[in-house]
C-alpha cells in the first residue's frame, strides 16, 4: 500500500516525465519502422537501388537511427524525462540512486505502453508494408541456428554492457557529459551496422516487446529482456565499485545544467532524483 501511495503522489508530480518517456519510445519505434521499410521493403526505390548492398543499407539504417536517438535525447521533452526510453537504462539509474522506485516503475510502465501502443498503431497505418516478411514488424529474434539463442544473448549482453559503461563514463565527466547523447547515437549506429547479424540488435527490451506484440511472435523475447537488464545493471555496479570521481547530478542523458532550451524553470534546474518532496 505504501508503494501504491508513493506512485500516486509521483504521478501527480511527474506525469509529464512519464508521458515524455512513452512518446520518446513511440517515436523511436516509428522511425525504426519507417527506415526499415525504406531500406528493406522490395517496393521501396531505395531497396531497389541498393538490393545487392546489404551492408550499405545497414549503414544507412544505423546512421539514421543514431540521429533519431540524438534528436530524442536533446529534444525539450527528452531533456525533461532524461530520455531513458529503455527499461534497462532506467534500471541502471535506479541502481545509482538517481531515480526513486515509484518513478522507475512509472518509467517502465510508460516505456512499455509507448512501445506496445505504437506497434498497434503502426499495424493499420503502415499495413502491408509493416507486415511484409522483409520488414516483419521489425521483430527482433535469435538466428535460426543451433546456438542462435546463446549467440543472441551474448551479443545483447555485450552491446548493452558497453553502452551503459560508456554512457556513465560520459555522464560522470564534466567535459564529456554534454556529448553523452552523441556517444549513444554513435554506439547505436555501430551496433546496428556490425552487431545486427548476431542478435538482431535490440538494446531495448520495451522496443522489442512492442514489435513482438504487434507481430504476435514471442520467440526468444525473454533474452531481449534478461540480457540488457543484466548487462546494464552489472555495468552500473562495476562502475560504482571502481569510479571515485565527481558525483552524477541527475539521470538525464543530455547532461545536467541550465540551457536556453531547457524545459525546466531555472530554480528547478536540473530535476533531481530522488525527489524528497514526493517521498
ChimeraX commands (.cxc) that place a marker at each C-alpha (Angstrom):
marker #1 position 0.00,0.00,0.00 radius 0.5
marker #1 position 2.86,2.36,0.77 radius 0.5
marker #1 position 4.36,1.89,-2.69 radius 0.5
marker #1 position 0.97,2.46,-4.32 radius 0.5
marker #1 position 0.56,5.69,-2.35 radius 0.5
marker #1 position 4.06,6.79,-3.37 radius 0.5
marker #1 position 3.29,6.03,-7.01 radius 0.5
marker #1 position 0.08,8.09,-6.81 radius 0.5
marker #1 position 2.00,11.08,-5.45 radius 0.5
marker #1 position 4.76,10.58,-8.01 radius 0.5
marker #1 position 2.20,10.57,-10.83 radius 0.5
marker #1 position 0.75,13.88,-9.67 radius 0.5
marker #1 position 4.20,15.50,-9.65 radius 0.5
marker #1 position 5.98,13.82,-12.56 radius 0.5
marker #1 position 3.36,12.66,-15.05 radius 0.5
marker #1 position 4.86,14.87,-17.83 radius 0.5
marker #1 position 8.11,12.89,-17.48 radius 0.5
marker #1 position 6.26,9.61,-17.92 radius 0.5
marker #1 position 4.36,10.87,-20.95 radius 0.5
marker #1 position 7.65,12.05,-22.44 radius 0.5
marker #1 position 9.10,8.55,-21.99 radius 0.5
marker #1 position 6.10,6.94,-23.70 radius 0.5
marker #1 position 6.24,9.41,-26.58 radius 0.5
marker #1 position 10.01,9.03,-26.89 radius 0.5
marker #1 position 10.00,5.27,-27.32 radius 0.5
marker #1 position 6.96,5.52,-29.59 radius 0.5
marker #1 position 8.84,7.93,-31.88 radius 0.5
marker #1 position 11.87,5.65,-31.78 radius 0.5
marker #1 position 9.78,2.65,-32.88 radius 0.5
marker #1 position 8.02,4.71,-35.55 radius 0.5
marker #1 position 11.29,5.95,-37.05 radius 0.5
marker #1 position 12.83,2.49,-36.91 radius 0.5
marker #1 position 9.83,1.04,-38.75 radius 0.5
marker #1 position 9.82,3.72,-41.45 radius 0.5
marker #1 position 13.56,3.45,-42.05 radius 0.5
marker #1 position 13.36,-0.34,-42.19 radius 0.5
marker #1 position 10.55,-0.16,-44.76 radius 0.5
marker #1 position 12.53,2.35,-46.80 radius 0.5
marker #1 position 15.66,0.19,-46.79 radius 0.5
marker #1 position 14.24,-3.34,-46.73 radius 0.5
marker #1 position 10.84,-3.44,-48.42 radius 0.5
marker #1 position 11.06,-4.68,-52.05 radius 0.5
marker #1 position 8.71,-1.93,-53.23 radius 0.5
marker #1 position 10.98,0.79,-51.88 radius 0.5
marker #1 position 13.05,2.60,-54.53 radius 0.5
marker #1 position 15.94,2.75,-52.05 radius 0.5
marker #1 position 15.90,-1.03,-51.65 radius 0.5
marker #1 position 15.69,-1.49,-55.41 radius 0.5
marker #1 position 18.74,0.73,-55.90 radius 0.5
marker #1 position 20.72,-0.98,-53.12 radius 0.5
marker #1 position 19.29,-4.50,-53.24 radius 0.5
marker #1 position 22.75,-6.08,-53.66 radius 0.5
marker #1 position 24.39,-3.96,-50.97 radius 0.5
marker #1 position 23.02,-5.15,-47.60 radius 0.5
marker #1 position 25.97,-3.68,-45.69 radius 0.5
marker #1 position 25.34,-0.22,-47.13 radius 0.5
marker #1 position 21.67,-0.50,-46.21 radius 0.5
marker #1 position 22.65,-1.38,-42.62 radius 0.5
marker #1 position 25.00,1.61,-42.56 radius 0.5
marker #1 position 22.17,3.90,-43.66 radius 0.5
marker #1 position 19.84,2.38,-41.06 radius 0.5
marker #1 position 22.47,2.75,-38.35 radius 0.5
marker #1 position 23.23,6.37,-39.20 radius 0.5
marker #1 position 19.52,7.18,-39.42 radius 0.5
marker #1 position 18.66,5.61,-36.06 radius 0.5
marker #1 position 21.71,7.20,-34.49 radius 0.5
marker #1 position 20.41,10.63,-35.44 radius 0.5
marker #1 position 16.94,9.65,-34.20 radius 0.5
marker #1 position 18.22,8.85,-30.70 radius 0.5
marker #1 position 20.35,12.02,-30.64 radius 0.5
marker #1 position 17.27,14.07,-31.58 radius 0.5
marker #1 position 15.26,12.43,-28.80 radius 0.5
marker #1 position 17.97,12.96,-26.18 radius 0.5
marker #1 position 18.40,16.66,-26.93 radius 0.5
marker #1 position 14.75,17.48,-27.57 radius 0.5
marker #1 position 12.97,19.56,-24.87 radius 0.5
marker #1 position 10.86,16.60,-23.76 radius 0.5
marker #1 position 13.88,14.30,-23.87 radius 0.5
marker #1 position 15.69,16.65,-21.53 radius 0.5
marker #1 position 12.61,16.73,-19.33 radius 0.5
marker #1 position 12.34,12.99,-18.69 radius 0.5
marker #1 position 16.02,12.20,-19.21 radius 0.5
marker #1 position 15.33,10.27,-22.45 radius 0.5
marker #1 position 15.86,6.84,-20.93 radius 0.5
marker #1 position 13.19,5.27,-23.23 radius 0.5
marker #1 position 14.66,1.93,-22.19 radius 0.5
marker #1 position 13.80,-0.13,-19.06 radius 0.5
marker #1 position 17.40,-1.35,-18.76 radius 0.5
marker #1 position 18.71,2.25,-18.72 radius 0.5
marker #1 position 16.17,3.19,-16.07 radius 0.5
marker #1 position 17.26,0.15,-14.04 radius 0.5
marker #1 position 20.84,1.39,-14.19 radius 0.5
marker #1 position 19.92,4.88,-12.95 radius 0.5
marker #1 position 17.77,3.32,-10.21 radius 0.5
marker #1 position 20.77,1.25,-9.13 radius 0.5
marker #1 position 22.75,4.51,-8.93 radius 0.5
marker #1 position 20.07,6.01,-6.69 radius 0.5
marker #1 position 19.27,8.75,-9.22 radius 0.5
marker #1 position 15.64,7.79,-9.71 radius 0.5
marker #1 position 13.23,6.76,-6.97 radius 0.5
marker #1 position 11.45,3.42,-7.09 radius 0.5
marker #1 position 7.97,4.90,-7.82 radius 0.5
marker #1 position 9.38,6.98,-10.67 radius 0.5
marker #1 position 11.33,3.99,-12.02 radius 0.5
marker #1 position 8.17,1.87,-12.05 radius 0.5
marker #1 position 6.21,4.60,-13.84 radius 0.5
marker #1 position 9.05,4.93,-16.36 radius 0.5
marker #1 position 8.90,1.19,-17.01 radius 0.5
marker #1 position 5.13,1.28,-17.48 radius 0.5
marker #1 position 5.38,4.31,-19.76 radius 0.5
marker #1 position 8.13,2.76,-21.89 radius 0.5
marker #1 position 6.23,-0.50,-22.32 radius 0.5
marker #1 position 2.94,1.30,-23.00 radius 0.5
marker #1 position 4.54,3.63,-25.54 radius 0.5
marker #1 position 6.21,0.80,-27.45 radius 0.5
marker #1 position 3.23,-1.56,-27.42 radius 0.5
marker #1 position 0.83,1.26,-28.26 radius 0.5
marker #1 position 2.91,2.46,-31.21 radius 0.5
marker #1 position 3.24,-1.09,-32.51 radius 0.5
marker #1 position -0.55,-1.40,-32.55 radius 0.5
marker #1 position -0.94,1.96,-34.28 radius 0.5
marker #1 position 1.56,1.05,-36.99 radius 0.5
marker #1 position -0.27,-2.16,-37.94 radius 0.5
marker #1 position -3.26,-0.43,-39.57 radius 0.5
marker #1 position -1.38,2.72,-40.59 radius 0.5
marker #1 position 1.51,1.03,-42.43 radius 0.5
marker #1 position -0.46,-2.09,-43.31 radius 0.5
marker #1 position 1.22,-4.47,-45.75 radius 0.5
marker #1 position 4.47,-2.50,-45.63 radius 0.5
marker #1 position 4.78,-3.22,-41.90 radius 0.5
marker #1 position 3.71,-6.86,-42.10 radius 0.5
marker #1 position 5.78,-7.80,-45.16 radius 0.5
marker #1 position 8.30,-10.59,-44.34 radius 0.5
marker #1 position 11.20,-8.31,-45.27 radius 0.5
marker #1 position 10.11,-5.89,-42.52 radius 0.5
marker #1 position 8.18,-8.27,-40.24 radius 0.5
marker #1 position 7.10,-5.62,-37.71 radius 0.5
marker #1 position 10.88,-5.05,-37.13 radius 0.5
marker #1 position 10.73,-8.03,-34.78 radius 0.5
marker #1 position 13.99,-8.94,-33.03 radius 0.5
marker #1 position 14.59,-12.69,-32.74 radius 0.5
marker #1 position 17.56,-15.06,-32.41 radius 0.5
marker #1 position 19.02,-16.55,-35.56 radius 0.5
marker #1 position 17.53,-19.94,-36.57 radius 0.5
marker #1 position 20.77,-21.75,-35.71 radius 0.5
marker #1 position 21.58,-24.48,-33.16 radius 0.5
marker #1 position 23.29,-21.88,-30.94 radius 0.5
marker #1 position 21.26,-18.90,-32.15 radius 0.5
marker #1 position 19.79,-18.13,-28.73 radius 0.5
marker #1 position 23.16,-18.25,-26.98 radius 0.5
marker #1 position 24.71,-16.08,-29.68 radius 0.5
marker #1 position 21.90,-13.54,-29.42 radius 0.5
marker #1 position 22.14,-13.47,-25.61 radius 0.5
marker #1 position 25.91,-12.94,-25.73 radius 0.5
marker #1 position 25.59,-10.24,-28.37 radius 0.5
marker #1 position 22.89,-8.34,-26.49 radius 0.5
marker #1 position 24.76,-8.62,-23.21 radius 0.5
marker #1 position 27.97,-7.27,-24.72 radius 0.5
marker #1 position 26.49,-4.27,-26.53 radius 0.5
marker #1 position 24.30,-3.31,-23.56 radius 0.5
marker #1 position 27.23,-3.55,-21.15 radius 0.5
marker #1 position 29.39,-1.37,-23.42 radius 0.5
marker #1 position 26.59,1.15,-23.94 radius 0.5
marker #1 position 25.87,1.62,-20.24 radius 0.5
marker #1 position 29.52,1.74,-19.25 radius 0.5
marker #1 position 30.48,4.38,-21.82 radius 0.5
marker #1 position 27.32,6.34,-21.09 radius 0.5
marker #1 position 28.24,6.51,-17.41 radius 0.5
marker #1 position 31.83,7.46,-18.23 radius 0.5
marker #1 position 30.50,10.40,-20.25 radius 0.5
marker #1 position 27.82,11.46,-17.75 radius 0.5
marker #1 position 30.29,11.44,-14.86 radius 0.5
marker #1 position 32.75,13.57,-16.82 radius 0.5
marker #1 position 32.40,17.34,-16.59 radius 0.5
marker #1 position 33.98,17.62,-20.04 radius 0.5
marker #1 position 32.01,14.87,-21.79 radius 0.5
marker #1 position 28.56,14.84,-20.22 radius 0.5
marker #1 position 27.11,17.35,-22.71 radius 0.5
marker #1 position 28.04,14.94,-25.53 radius 0.5
marker #1 position 26.56,11.79,-23.98 radius 0.5
marker #1 position 23.64,11.75,-26.43 radius 0.5
marker #1 position 26.02,11.85,-29.39 radius 0.5
marker #1 position 28.06,8.98,-27.93 radius 0.5
marker #1 position 24.87,6.94,-27.50 radius 0.5
marker #1 position 23.86,7.74,-31.08 radius 0.5
marker #1 position 27.29,6.71,-32.40 radius 0.5
marker #1 position 27.22,3.44,-30.46 radius 0.5
marker #1 position 23.70,2.67,-31.67 radius 0.5
marker #1 position 24.79,3.20,-35.27 radius 0.5
marker #1 position 27.84,0.96,-34.85 radius 0.5
marker #1 position 25.81,-1.76,-33.16 radius 0.5
marker #1 position 23.22,-1.74,-35.95 radius 0.5
marker #1 position 25.94,-1.94,-38.59 radius 0.5
marker #1 position 28.12,-4.64,-37.03 radius 0.5
marker #1 position 26.10,-6.50,-34.37 radius 0.5
marker #1 position 22.72,-6.94,-36.10 radius 0.5
marker #1 position 23.70,-10.23,-37.79 radius 0.5
marker #1 position 24.31,-11.85,-34.38 radius 0.5
marker #1 position 21.32,-10.88,-32.23 radius 0.5
marker #1 position 19.14,-8.69,-34.42 radius 0.5
marker #1 position 20.34,-5.73,-32.31 radius 0.5
marker #1 position 17.69,-4.81,-29.78 radius 0.5
marker #1 position 19.37,-2.98,-26.85 radius 0.5
marker #1 position 15.87,-2.04,-25.73 radius 0.5
marker #1 position 13.52,-4.60,-24.08 radius 0.5
marker #1 position 10.44,-2.39,-24.42 radius 0.5
marker #1 position 11.03,-1.70,-28.12 radius 0.5
marker #1 position 11.39,-5.42,-28.78 radius 0.5
marker #1 position 8.22,-6.14,-26.80 radius 0.5
marker #1 position 6.27,-3.58,-28.83 radius 0.5
marker #1 position 7.27,-5.30,-32.08 radius 0.5
marker #1 position 6.64,-8.78,-30.66 radius 0.5
marker #1 position 3.11,-7.90,-29.55 radius 0.5
marker #1 position 2.34,-6.33,-32.93 radius 0.5
marker #1 position 3.56,-9.46,-34.71 radius 0.5
marker #1 position 2.14,-11.83,-32.08 radius 0.5
marker #1 position 5.54,-13.54,-32.16 radius 0.5
marker #1 position 7.43,-14.07,-28.91 radius 0.5
marker #1 position 10.27,-16.42,-29.82 radius 0.5
marker #1 position 13.33,-15.55,-27.73 radius 0.5
marker #1 position 11.66,-12.49,-26.21 radius 0.5
marker #1 position 12.92,-13.37,-22.75 radius 0.5
marker #1 position 16.57,-12.94,-23.71 radius 0.5
marker #1 position 15.95,-9.41,-25.02 radius 0.5
marker #1 position 14.76,-8.52,-21.52 radius 0.5
marker #1 position 17.19,-10.53,-19.41 radius 0.5
marker #1 position 20.43,-9.78,-21.27 radius 0.5
marker #1 position 20.05,-5.95,-21.48 radius 0.5
marker #1 position 18.86,-5.61,-17.88 radius 0.5
marker #1 position 21.60,-7.86,-16.52 radius 0.5
marker #1 position 24.29,-6.16,-18.60 radius 0.5
marker #1 position 23.34,-2.60,-17.72 radius 0.5
marker #1 position 22.85,-3.46,-14.05 radius 0.5
marker #1 position 26.29,-5.12,-13.96 radius 0.5
marker #1 position 27.93,-2.20,-15.76 radius 0.5
marker #1 position 26.40,0.18,-13.21 radius 0.5
marker #1 position 27.53,-1.93,-10.23 radius 0.5
marker #1 position 31.08,-2.20,-11.54 radius 0.5
marker #1 position 31.23,1.49,-12.36 radius 0.5
marker #1 position 30.14,2.42,-8.83 radius 0.5
marker #1 position 32.70,0.00,-7.43 radius 0.5
marker #1 position 35.71,1.38,-9.30 radius 0.5
marker #1 position 34.85,5.01,-10.07 radius 0.5
marker #1 position 35.86,7.61,-7.50 radius 0.5
marker #1 position 35.44,10.90,-9.33 radius 0.5
marker #1 position 32.76,13.58,-9.26 radius 0.5
marker #1 position 29.15,12.69,-8.47 radius 0.5
marker #1 position 26.37,12.34,-11.03 radius 0.5
marker #1 position 23.89,15.21,-10.82 radius 0.5
marker #1 position 20.88,13.63,-12.47 radius 0.5
marker #1 position 19.56,10.83,-14.66 radius 0.5
marker #1 position 19.40,12.86,-17.87 radius 0.5
marker #1 position 21.24,11.65,-20.98 radius 0.5
marker #1 position 21.67,15.18,-22.29 radius 0.5
marker #1 position 23.60,16.04,-19.13 radius 0.5
marker #1 position 22.66,18.48,-16.40 radius 0.5
marker #1 position 22.91,22.21,-16.23 radius 0.5
marker #1 position 20.75,25.18,-17.29 radius 0.5
marker #1 position 20.49,25.69,-21.04 radius 0.5
marker #1 position 18.45,28.13,-23.18 radius 0.5
marker #1 position 16.33,25.24,-24.49 radius 0.5
marker #1 position 15.77,23.66,-21.08 radius 0.5
marker #1 position 12.11,22.84,-20.32 radius 0.5
marker #1 position 12.75,23.36,-16.60 radius 0.5
marker #1 position 12.46,26.57,-14.64 radius 0.5
marker #1 position 15.84,27.96,-13.51 radius 0.5
marker #1 position 15.09,27.23,-9.86 radius 0.5
marker #1 position 14.30,23.60,-10.73 radius 0.5
marker #1 position 17.29,23.02,-13.00 radius 0.5
marker #1 position 18.28,20.26,-13.21 radius 0.5
marker #1 position 15.48,17.98,-11.98 radius 0.5
marker #1 position 16.81,15.89,-9.14 radius 0.5
marker #1 position 16.04,12.27,-8.42 radius 0.5
marker #1 position 15.17,11.17,-5.83 radius 0.5
marker #1 position 12.70,13.99,-5.23 radius 0.5
marker #1 position 12.47,14.21,-1.45 radius 0.5
marker #1 position 9.26,16.23,-1.51 radius 0.5
marker #1 position 7.50,13.40,-3.32 radius 0.5
marker #1 position 8.83,10.71,-0.96 radius 0.5
marker link #1:1,2 radius 0.2
marker link #1:2,3 radius 0.2
marker link #1:3,4 radius 0.2
marker link #1:4,5 radius 0.2
marker link #1:5,6 radius 0.2
marker link #1:6,7 radius 0.2
marker link #1:7,8 radius 0.2
marker link #1:8,9 radius 0.2
marker link #1:9,10 radius 0.2
marker link #1:10,11 radius 0.2
marker link #1:11,12 radius 0.2
marker link #1:12,13 radius 0.2
marker link #1:13,14 radius 0.2
marker link #1:14,15 radius 0.2
marker link #1:15,16 radius 0.2
marker link #1:16,17 radius 0.2
marker link #1:17,18 radius 0.2
marker link #1:18,19 radius 0.2
marker link #1:19,20 radius 0.2
marker link #1:20,21 radius 0.2
marker link #1:21,22 radius 0.2
marker link #1:22,23 radius 0.2
marker link #1:23,24 radius 0.2
marker link #1:24,25 radius 0.2
marker link #1:25,26 radius 0.2
marker link #1:26,27 radius 0.2
marker link #1:27,28 radius 0.2
marker link #1:28,29 radius 0.2
marker link #1:29,30 radius 0.2
marker link #1:30,31 radius 0.2
marker link #1:31,32 radius 0.2
marker link #1:32,33 radius 0.2
marker link #1:33,34 radius 0.2
marker link #1:34,35 radius 0.2
marker link #1:35,36 radius 0.2
marker link #1:36,37 radius 0.2
marker link #1:37,38 radius 0.2
marker link #1:38,39 radius 0.2
marker link #1:39,40 radius 0.2
marker link #1:40,41 radius 0.2
marker link #1:41,42 radius 0.2
marker link #1:42,43 radius 0.2
marker link #1:43,44 radius 0.2
marker link #1:44,45 radius 0.2
marker link #1:45,46 radius 0.2
marker link #1:46,47 radius 0.2
marker link #1:47,48 radius 0.2
marker link #1:48,49 radius 0.2
marker link #1:49,50 radius 0.2
marker link #1:50,51 radius 0.2
marker link #1:51,52 radius 0.2
marker link #1:52,53 radius 0.2
marker link #1:53,54 radius 0.2
marker link #1:54,55 radius 0.2
marker link #1:55,56 radius 0.2
marker link #1:56,57 radius 0.2
marker link #1:57,58 radius 0.2
marker link #1:58,59 radius 0.2
marker link #1:59,60 radius 0.2
marker link #1:60,61 radius 0.2
marker link #1:61,62 radius 0.2
marker link #1:62,63 radius 0.2
marker link #1:63,64 radius 0.2
marker link #1:64,65 radius 0.2
marker link #1:65,66 radius 0.2
marker link #1:66,67 radius 0.2
marker link #1:67,68 radius 0.2
marker link #1:68,69 radius 0.2
marker link #1:69,70 radius 0.2
marker link #1:70,71 radius 0.2
marker link #1:71,72 radius 0.2
marker link #1:72,73 radius 0.2
marker link #1:73,74 radius 0.2
marker link #1:74,75 radius 0.2
marker link #1:75,76 radius 0.2
marker link #1:76,77 radius 0.2
marker link #1:77,78 radius 0.2
marker link #1:78,79 radius 0.2
marker link #1:79,80 radius 0.2
marker link #1:80,81 radius 0.2
marker link #1:81,82 radius 0.2
marker link #1:82,83 radius 0.2
marker link #1:83,84 radius 0.2
marker link #1:84,85 radius 0.2
marker link #1:85,86 radius 0.2
marker link #1:86,87 radius 0.2
marker link #1:87,88 radius 0.2
marker link #1:88,89 radius 0.2
marker link #1:89,90 radius 0.2
marker link #1:90,91 radius 0.2
marker link #1:91,92 radius 0.2
marker link #1:92,93 radius 0.2
marker link #1:93,94 radius 0.2
marker link #1:94,95 radius 0.2
marker link #1:95,96 radius 0.2
marker link #1:96,97 radius 0.2
marker link #1:97,98 radius 0.2
marker link #1:98,99 radius 0.2
marker link #1:99,100 radius 0.2
marker link #1:100,101 radius 0.2
marker link #1:101,102 radius 0.2
marker link #1:102,103 radius 0.2
marker link #1:103,104 radius 0.2
marker link #1:104,105 radius 0.2
marker link #1:105,106 radius 0.2
marker link #1:106,107 radius 0.2
marker link #1:107,108 radius 0.2
marker link #1:108,109 radius 0.2
marker link #1:109,110 radius 0.2
marker link #1:110,111 radius 0.2
marker link #1:111,112 radius 0.2
marker link #1:112,113 radius 0.2
marker link #1:113,114 radius 0.2
marker link #1:114,115 radius 0.2
marker link #1:115,116 radius 0.2
marker link #1:116,117 radius 0.2
marker link #1:117,118 radius 0.2
marker link #1:118,119 radius 0.2
marker link #1:119,120 radius 0.2
marker link #1:120,121 radius 0.2
marker link #1:121,122 radius 0.2
marker link #1:122,123 radius 0.2
marker link #1:123,124 radius 0.2
marker link #1:124,125 radius 0.2
marker link #1:125,126 radius 0.2
marker link #1:126,127 radius 0.2
marker link #1:127,128 radius 0.2
marker link #1:128,129 radius 0.2
marker link #1:129,130 radius 0.2
marker link #1:130,131 radius 0.2
marker link #1:131,132 radius 0.2
marker link #1:132,133 radius 0.2
marker link #1:133,134 radius 0.2
marker link #1:134,135 radius 0.2
marker link #1:135,136 radius 0.2
marker link #1:136,137 radius 0.2
marker link #1:137,138 radius 0.2
marker link #1:138,139 radius 0.2
marker link #1:139,140 radius 0.2
marker link #1:140,141 radius 0.2
marker link #1:141,142 radius 0.2
marker link #1:142,143 radius 0.2
marker link #1:143,144 radius 0.2
marker link #1:144,145 radius 0.2
marker link #1:145,146 radius 0.2
marker link #1:146,147 radius 0.2
marker link #1:147,148 radius 0.2
marker link #1:148,149 radius 0.2
marker link #1:149,150 radius 0.2
marker link #1:150,151 radius 0.2
marker link #1:151,152 radius 0.2
marker link #1:152,153 radius 0.2
marker link #1:153,154 radius 0.2
marker link #1:154,155 radius 0.2
marker link #1:155,156 radius 0.2
marker link #1:156,157 radius 0.2
marker link #1:157,158 radius 0.2
marker link #1:158,159 radius 0.2
marker link #1:159,160 radius 0.2
marker link #1:160,161 radius 0.2
marker link #1:161,162 radius 0.2
marker link #1:162,163 radius 0.2
marker link #1:163,164 radius 0.2
marker link #1:164,165 radius 0.2
marker link #1:165,166 radius 0.2
marker link #1:166,167 radius 0.2
marker link #1:167,168 radius 0.2
marker link #1:168,169 radius 0.2
marker link #1:169,170 radius 0.2
marker link #1:170,171 radius 0.2
marker link #1:171,172 radius 0.2
marker link #1:172,173 radius 0.2
marker link #1:173,174 radius 0.2
marker link #1:174,175 radius 0.2
marker link #1:175,176 radius 0.2
marker link #1:176,177 radius 0.2
marker link #1:177,178 radius 0.2
marker link #1:178,179 radius 0.2
marker link #1:179,180 radius 0.2
marker link #1:180,181 radius 0.2
marker link #1:181,182 radius 0.2
marker link #1:182,183 radius 0.2
marker link #1:183,184 radius 0.2
marker link #1:184,185 radius 0.2
marker link #1:185,186 radius 0.2
marker link #1:186,187 radius 0.2
marker link #1:187,188 radius 0.2
marker link #1:188,189 radius 0.2
marker link #1:189,190 radius 0.2
marker link #1:190,191 radius 0.2
marker link #1:191,192 radius 0.2
marker link #1:192,193 radius 0.2
marker link #1:193,194 radius 0.2
marker link #1:194,195 radius 0.2
marker link #1:195,196 radius 0.2
marker link #1:196,197 radius 0.2
marker link #1:197,198 radius 0.2
marker link #1:198,199 radius 0.2
marker link #1:199,200 radius 0.2
marker link #1:200,201 radius 0.2
marker link #1:201,202 radius 0.2
marker link #1:202,203 radius 0.2
marker link #1:203,204 radius 0.2
marker link #1:204,205 radius 0.2
marker link #1:205,206 radius 0.2
marker link #1:206,207 radius 0.2
marker link #1:207,208 radius 0.2
marker link #1:208,209 radius 0.2
marker link #1:209,210 radius 0.2
marker link #1:210,211 radius 0.2
marker link #1:211,212 radius 0.2
marker link #1:212,213 radius 0.2
marker link #1:213,214 radius 0.2
marker link #1:214,215 radius 0.2
marker link #1:215,216 radius 0.2
marker link #1:216,217 radius 0.2
marker link #1:217,218 radius 0.2
marker link #1:218,219 radius 0.2
marker link #1:219,220 radius 0.2
marker link #1:220,221 radius 0.2
marker link #1:221,222 radius 0.2
marker link #1:222,223 radius 0.2
marker link #1:223,224 radius 0.2
marker link #1:224,225 radius 0.2
marker link #1:225,226 radius 0.2
marker link #1:226,227 radius 0.2
marker link #1:227,228 radius 0.2
marker link #1:228,229 radius 0.2
marker link #1:229,230 radius 0.2
marker link #1:230,231 radius 0.2
marker link #1:231,232 radius 0.2
marker link #1:232,233 radius 0.2
marker link #1:233,234 radius 0.2
marker link #1:234,235 radius 0.2
marker link #1:235,236 radius 0.2
marker link #1:236,237 radius 0.2
marker link #1:237,238 radius 0.2
marker link #1:238,239 radius 0.2
marker link #1:239,240 radius 0.2
marker link #1:240,241 radius 0.2
marker link #1:241,242 radius 0.2
marker link #1:242,243 radius 0.2
marker link #1:243,244 radius 0.2
marker link #1:244,245 radius 0.2
marker link #1:245,246 radius 0.2
marker link #1:246,247 radius 0.2
marker link #1:247,248 radius 0.2
marker link #1:248,249 radius 0.2
marker link #1:249,250 radius 0.2
marker link #1:250,251 radius 0.2
marker link #1:251,252 radius 0.2
marker link #1:252,253 radius 0.2
marker link #1:253,254 radius 0.2
marker link #1:254,255 radius 0.2
marker link #1:255,256 radius 0.2
marker link #1:256,257 radius 0.2
marker link #1:257,258 radius 0.2
marker link #1:258,259 radius 0.2
marker link #1:259,260 radius 0.2
marker link #1:260,261 radius 0.2
marker link #1:261,262 radius 0.2
marker link #1:262,263 radius 0.2
marker link #1:263,264 radius 0.2
marker link #1:264,265 radius 0.2
marker link #1:265,266 radius 0.2
marker link #1:266,267 radius 0.2
marker link #1:267,268 radius 0.2
marker link #1:268,269 radius 0.2
marker link #1:269,270 radius 0.2
marker link #1:270,271 radius 0.2
marker link #1:271,272 radius 0.2
marker link #1:272,273 radius 0.2
marker link #1:273,274 radius 0.2
marker link #1:274,275 radius 0.2
marker link #1:275,276 radius 0.2
marker link #1:276,277 radius 0.2
marker link #1:277,278 radius 0.2
marker link #1:278,279 radius 0.2
view
